Amino acid sequence: MSKTLRIDFNNMLKENIGEHGLSEKEVEAQISKAKQVYDALEKKRESTTWRDLPFNQGDIVADISKTGEYIRENFESFVVFGIGGSALGSKALFTALKHLHHNELSAEKRKAPKFYVIDNVDPDKMNALFDVIDIKNTAFHVISKSGNTVETVSQFAIALKRLKELLGDDYKKNIVITTDKETGNMKRIADENAFKTFIVPDGVGGRFSVFSPVGLLSASVLNIDIDALLRGAGDMDKMSRTDNISKNPAFMYAALYVAAMKKGVNISVVMPYADGLLFTAEWYAQLWAESLGKQIDNHGNKVNFGQTPVRALGVTDQHSQVQLYNEGPFDKVITFIKVENPSTTLEIPVAPINLHDAAYLQGQTLNELILAELSATEYAVTKAGKMNMMISLNKVDEYTFGMLLSFYEVATAAAGELLEIDAFNQPGVEEGKIATFALMGREGYEDKRKELERQKNKKAEFIFDF
């Protein structure tokens, strides 16, 4: 049993899974670069200030805690408006560390407002939100570092209009904004309206922002222990401050994953055996995809690097995806996440008479069953010669969860260095943003709109209308 967190990489190796595993030579080719990676990341600390968030936010955390307490005491619901990293961190914190049916609990049992994250512009979802909240008794956290995120601006405008109609001049208390410290439309709006405002620090990109006010305000409102969360993240960061890869699990993860990518393994499956960690896998998917999916390397070469992240859920996806993992191509690494001590235990009672073949389950627990299913799946994919690894959490609490998220952040940054790409930009996202501005008629994007209108006509024989 792990004390807090254990990571077992053995099933990445050829000696354990056979010919499709990593050889000593392939592993050594990446491990030998540990000092180079460490030095590069240390040089970037001033521009990657997300690594300092566990250590330098004393006053900010105090302000967040005070704001969180105010929202808990005065509002029935708390809504996050954001997209990508501005939303996924809050989702991961909420589902991992709170009751899985939090919003259905009574206010007495919740001890926190109902919680919603709106990270899309689907009109049905927005209207559904307004069907289930009392907008007068709802606090909104609007998150956009640039201040120009079209989805978040649109969500905010809709909510703001309704708040003003219902509350008149008293609407300001319902809004908190997190944005850039100096520039952008959201900063201007916050200043003009004197909204409560938090800052996304320079050097903290959206997908690395969970330990900033972007994620911490949600944590505070939900009564999550921020200090323990940051302490776990900080301890993992300290563990990563060495080029001795045998003591640096994040670097080891990066080295093995990059070795697998160099071998043609282009899919990364994260499969937690805990429903509460499914959105952690989704948070990871953005972190890994947006950081490492790059066309150009640091030397200007066209490389088209990247690895497609896939989120799966054990045991559920044993009955959907695992058939592919076992018998399909050797193009995946599967990371299992185990929770050794869930927060509750549930015994399996005597089986009904018509289920006598299940009598062996009597007196055992769902806890034992889910771990047996995990071990069985790990055994099956290993026997099939597929690369896999195991992350074991003793339990899911704030400290351990902070360690896990920090581990993934540092591992992603280290993988970027090994691949010699910029893990902190996202040029592939910008083209779609610009095209959206043009299609929605934003001033200054007229040429792009004309370009879009000049797209080649599609062949009628490949279109079916019913």
Protein Blocks (a to p, Z undefined) as FASTA:
>chain_A
ZZkbccdfklmpfklnojmlccfklmmmmmmmmmmmmmmmmmmmmmmmmlmmmmmmmmmm
mmmmmmmmmmmmmpfbdcdddehjllmmmmmmmmmmmcfklmmpcfklnopacddddfbf
bfklmmmmmmmpcfklcccddddfkopamklmmmmmmmmmmmmmmnommlmmmpccdddf
kgcjklmmmmmnopacddddehiafklmmmmmklmmmmmmnopafklmmmmmmmmmmmmm
ccbfklmmklmmmmmmmmmmmnopabdcddddbfklmmmmmmmmmmmmmmmmcfbdfkop
afkpaddddddddfklmmmmmmmmmmmccfbccdddddfbafbdcddddddfklmmmmmm
gopafklmmmmmmmmmmmmmmmnopacdddddfbacfklmmmmmmmmmmmmmmmmmmnop
afkbcfklmmmmmmmmmmnopahilmmmmmmmmpccddfklcccZZ
